[in-house]
């Protein structure tokens, strides 16, 4: 079976594709920021794009975390093209059902330079197909290092790894995120700052109380200020927060602190997050994007044909959409 020319599931040889690359905020500041973005000729502001995509197809995010041990063996027949083949099938299955894709950088970096090159090509493929692209890289460092990361991922035409939105780590201090926030201000790019993550051990630091507030709450206040400074036309800030679907009560508290931030809520599916509770955190100026990765793309049968894998992906996506009520009503 020729993976790269299988018309039944819409796969093509990727080398033949072109390489596309509670604070009150003033209305005056919001409009000035939007006017600045328009004058710079940038793409749609991240907050505006999120609202548009959610209204079109809903808040589900396709997470791409390529698990080499849980994919059909046919995808491994050409190891150098595994990452692109896996991504291609997932994007095909998500077409028309999902508006956002989140690449987990580590799963590409694990393949070394080949993986980084594949990540760039997969980003281009997702952009060509109209997905809003999030890179889950959790960058955060000091000085020139942070500036280099911001250039690589969030500067228009800065590199072939440019994406629409990046996850960042605030725990070296807020000044380390300023280069990323600057890109959000100047280019309408998006950020998801780690605030309350979905993993069981997150409370070790994030729940610790400092001056009567948890660290998560303190980070949330800074995120809220940045969101106010980076609003788009719909009042949604470009600086959002990672708030795990596994901690809905804390999510409610953090929503009050960050009324203009998009939430990225990992933990749906394999980690046990409840979609109804998480969806309730969505507001007109604070959409919630709900990410699912292994629950969509991992398989137990390595001998599965690719057309069956594609059908399974579509079935699982429909299941998540049913859980979120998306086949009856789209969130707004």
Secondary structure as GFF3:
##gff-version 3
##sequence-region A 1 332
A	DSSP	three_ten_helix	3	5	.	.	.	ID=ss1
A	DSSP	three_ten_helix	7	9	.	.	.	ID=ss2
A	DSSP	three_ten_helix	14	16	.	.	.	ID=ss3
A	DSSP	alpha_helix	27	39	.	.	.	ID=ss4
A	DSSP	alpha_helix	46	57	.	.	.	ID=ss5
A	DSSP	beta_strand	60	64	.	.	.	ID=ss6
A	DSSP	three_ten_helix	73	76	.	.	.	ID=ss7
A	DSSP	three_ten_helix	79	81	.	.	.	ID=ss8
A	DSSP	alpha_helix	82	94	.	.	.	ID=ss9
A	DSSP	beta_strand	100	104	.	.	.	ID=ss10
A	DSSP	alpha_helix	105	109	.	.	.	ID=ss11
A	DSSP	alpha_helix	113	128	.	.	.	ID=ss12
A	DSSP	beta_strand	132	139	.	.	.	ID=ss13
A	DSSP	alpha_helix	143	154	.	.	.	ID=ss14
A	DSSP	beta_strand	165	168	.	.	.	ID=ss15
A	DSSP	three_ten_helix	174	177	.	.	.	ID=ss16
A	DSSP	alpha_helix	178	187	.	.	.	ID=ss17
A	DSSP	beta_strand	190	196	.	.	.	ID=ss18
A	DSSP	three_ten_helix	200	202	.	.	.	ID=ss19
A	DSSP	alpha_helix	203	206	.	.	.	ID=ss20
A	DSSP	beta_strand	209	210	.	.	.	ID=ss21
A	DSSP	beta_strand	213	214	.	.	.	ID=ss22
A	DSSP	alpha_helix	215	229	.	.	.	ID=ss23
A	DSSP	beta_strand	239	243	.	.	.	ID=ss24
A	DSSP	alpha_helix	248	257	.	.	.	ID=ss25
A	DSSP	beta_strand	263	265	.	.	.	ID=ss26
A	DSSP	alpha_helix	275	279	.	.	.	ID=ss27
A	DSSP	beta_strand	288	292	.	.	.	ID=ss28
A	DSSP	alpha_helix	294	297	.	.	.	ID=ss29
A	DSSP	alpha_helix	306	323	.	.	.	ID=ss30
###
